[in-house]
């Protein structure tokens, strides 16, 4: 799978979970580990994994974080700031290094 295809797959998985800020998030490392172990996102480039983990810590609700860490995808509304942060994250991860 190409780098762009992996990033697109990650974007599709995460598009359903965009939301506003929540309560105290689990450790960022939990999201990194989940992204690296989930068959839908394994093989995602490290820059994308890092910024997606940061996004979950900053923008996902407690329920969405818990659902994601339990392997579920929970649709959520998400605000413009959260969407913009994810788009910026994926754009920067896709840039050549």
C-alpha beads as a LAMMPS data file, in Angstrom:
LAMMPS data file: protein, C-alpha beads

97 atoms
96 bonds

1 atom types
1 bond types

-500.0 500.0 xlo xhi
-500.0 500.0 ylo yhi
-500.0 500.0 zlo zhi

Masses

1 110.0

Atoms # bond

1 1 1 0.000 0.000 0.000
2 1 1 1.441 3.394 -0.924
3 1 1 2.061 6.088 1.637
4 1 1 -0.756 8.208 0.225
5 1 1 -3.148 5.234 0.276
6 1 1 -2.264 4.541 3.926
7 1 1 -2.868 8.172 4.838
8 1 1 -6.191 8.109 2.984
9 1 1 -7.218 4.970 4.899
10 1 1 -6.287 6.630 8.180
11 1 1 -8.257 9.729 7.208
12 1 1 -11.336 7.614 6.460
13 1 1 -11.114 5.816 9.790
14 1 1 -10.676 9.089 11.649
15 1 1 -13.226 11.128 9.725
16 1 1 -15.990 9.387 11.655
17 1 1 -14.494 10.398 15.007
18 1 1 -13.916 14.159 14.739
19 1 1 -15.233 16.054 17.766
20 1 1 -14.680 18.827 20.281
21 1 1 -12.388 18.667 23.335
22 1 1 -13.157 16.125 26.055
23 1 1 -12.009 15.262 29.576
24 1 1 -8.522 14.232 30.687
25 1 1 -7.246 12.010 27.871
26 1 1 -5.433 8.694 28.179
27 1 1 -1.704 8.813 27.561
28 1 1 -0.666 9.693 24.003
29 1 1 1.325 6.454 23.868
30 1 1 -1.913 4.459 24.081
31 1 1 -3.085 6.009 20.810
32 1 1 0.290 5.444 19.137
33 1 1 0.211 1.781 20.165
34 1 1 -3.377 1.348 18.949
35 1 1 -2.653 2.970 15.574
36 1 1 0.406 0.777 15.068
37 1 1 -1.415 -2.430 16.021
38 1 1 -4.792 -1.894 14.332
39 1 1 -4.950 -3.738 10.965
40 1 1 -6.698 -0.715 9.427
41 1 1 -3.829 1.633 10.282
42 1 1 -0.763 -0.546 10.787
43 1 1 2.045 0.527 8.516
44 1 1 1.007 4.176 8.707
45 1 1 4.092 6.418 8.565
46 1 1 5.348 7.552 11.984
47 1 1 4.725 11.281 11.348
48 1 1 1.045 10.536 10.673
49 1 1 0.772 8.248 13.715
50 1 1 2.308 10.916 15.949
51 1 1 0.050 13.742 14.808
52 1 1 -3.074 11.540 14.891
53 1 1 -2.248 10.520 18.464
54 1 1 -1.812 14.202 19.331
55 1 1 -5.161 14.945 17.705
56 1 1 -6.953 12.330 19.825
57 1 1 -5.437 13.763 22.993
58 1 1 -6.420 17.329 22.052
59 1 1 -9.789 16.996 20.295
60 1 1 -11.605 13.687 20.871
61 1 1 -14.216 13.319 23.587
62 1 1 -13.676 10.842 26.388
63 1 1 -16.216 8.488 24.808
64 1 1 -14.509 8.685 21.409
65 1 1 -11.071 8.087 22.901
66 1 1 -12.345 5.057 24.810
67 1 1 -14.157 3.713 21.751
68 1 1 -11.081 4.152 19.550
69 1 1 -8.824 2.420 22.060
70 1 1 -11.353 -0.430 22.182
71 1 1 -11.257 -0.811 18.404
72 1 1 -14.580 0.867 17.619
73 1 1 -15.343 3.748 15.265
74 1 1 -17.929 6.110 16.703
75 1 1 -19.315 8.817 14.395
76 1 1 -19.189 12.315 15.886
77 1 1 -19.902 15.836 14.701
78 1 1 -16.562 17.551 15.354
79 1 1 -15.944 21.245 15.051
80 1 1 -14.099 23.188 12.380
81 1 1 -10.971 23.536 14.529
82 1 1 -10.790 19.756 15.021
83 1 1 -11.291 19.098 11.308
84 1 1 -8.684 21.687 10.344
85 1 1 -6.203 20.178 12.794
86 1 1 -6.657 16.704 11.286
87 1 1 -6.313 17.969 7.719
88 1 1 -3.151 19.896 8.645
89 1 1 -1.820 16.807 10.416
90 1 1 -2.315 14.559 7.402
91 1 1 -0.942 17.156 4.972
92 1 1 2.246 17.583 6.983
93 1 1 2.637 13.804 7.357
94 1 1 2.308 13.369 3.583
95 1 1 4.991 15.937 2.742
96 1 1 8.293 14.475 1.550
97 1 1 10.988 14.465 4.200

Bonds

1 1 1 2
2 1 2 3
3 1 3 4
4 1 4 5
5 1 5 6
6 1 6 7
7 1 7 8
8 1 8 9
9 1 9 10
10 1 10 11
11 1 11 12
12 1 12 13
13 1 13 14
14 1 14 15
15 1 15 16
16 1 16 17
17 1 17 18
18 1 18 19
19 1 19 20
20 1 20 21
21 1 21 22
22 1 22 23
23 1 23 24
24 1 24 25
25 1 25 26
26 1 26 27
27 1 27 28
28 1 28 29
29 1 29 30
30 1 30 31
31 1 31 32
32 1 32 33
33 1 33 34
34 1 34 35
35 1 35 36
36 1 36 37
37 1 37 38
38 1 38 39
39 1 39 40
40 1 40 41
41 1 41 42
42 1 42 43
43 1 43 44
44 1 44 45
45 1 45 46
46 1 46 47
47 1 47 48
48 1 48 49
49 1 49 50
50 1 50 51
51 1 51 52
52 1 52 53
53 1 53 54
54 1 54 55
55 1 55 56
56 1 56 57
57 1 57 58
58 1 58 59
59 1 59 60
60 1 60 61
61 1 61 62
62 1 62 63
63 1 63 64
64 1 64 65
65 1 65 66
66 1 66 67
67 1 67 68
68 1 68 69
69 1 69 70
70 1 70 71
71 1 71 72
72 1 72 73
73 1 73 74
74 1 74 75
75 1 75 76
76 1 76 77
77 1 77 78
78 1 78 79
79 1 79 80
80 1 80 81
81 1 81 82
82 1 82 83
83 1 83 84
84 1 84 85
85 1 85 86
86 1 86 87
87 1 87 88
88 1 88 89
89 1 89 90
90 1 90 91
91 1 91 92
92 1 92 93
93 1 93 94
94 1 94 95
95 1 95 96
96 1 96 97
